[in-house]
């Protein structure tokens, strides 16, 4: 008799660890951002910490939404993407937000630059997904 309960049918066992990691990343990022913004001056080292915490906070926060979108828009006969793909797509969103925050420091961020930055990340992800789906399973 097994001591472990089976996972709920609506949650793939693959996603449980990623969801837990997302919660830890989001909590560490948002708590770190709050602590940093309320207690330090914007000198060089706290500025770098700001970007690290922002990256962690955004990546961890959007991961459940990215997972939902991937599961929702996968065809019924298709295989949902693995946890590595969902994590990578969340990392792209975190990278986009951190890059936009970085570009806002010298006041060079505008909607056109943000659009082309997002477009370039989407194109890279599309190429990676096409490459992954075309690889034969060994």
URKAMO-V599788 format. One record per backbone hydrogen bond with DSSP energy under -1.0 kcal/mol. NH is the residue of the N-H (numbers start at 1). CO is the residue of the C=O. Records with the same first field share a line. If there is no record, write none. Layout:
NH->CO ; CO
This chain:
11->8
15->12
19->15
20->16
21->17
22->18
23->19
24->20
25->21
26->22
27->23
28->24
29->25
30->26
31->27
32->28
33->29
34->30
35->31
36->32
37->33
38->34
39->35
40->36
43->41
47->43
48->44
49->45
50->46
51->47
52->48
53->49
54->50
55->51
56->52
57->53
58->54
59->55
60->56
61->57
62->58
63->59
66->62
67->63
68->64
69->65
70->66
71->67
72->68
73->69
78->75
86->82
87->83
88->84
89->85
90->86
91->87
92->88
93->89
94->90
95->91
96->92
97->93
98->94
99->95
100->96
101->97
102->98
103->99
104->100
108->103
114->110
115->111
116->112
117->113
118->114
119->115
120->116
121->117
122->118
123->119
124->120
125->121
126->122
127->123
128->124
129->125
130->126
131->127
132->128
133->129
134->130
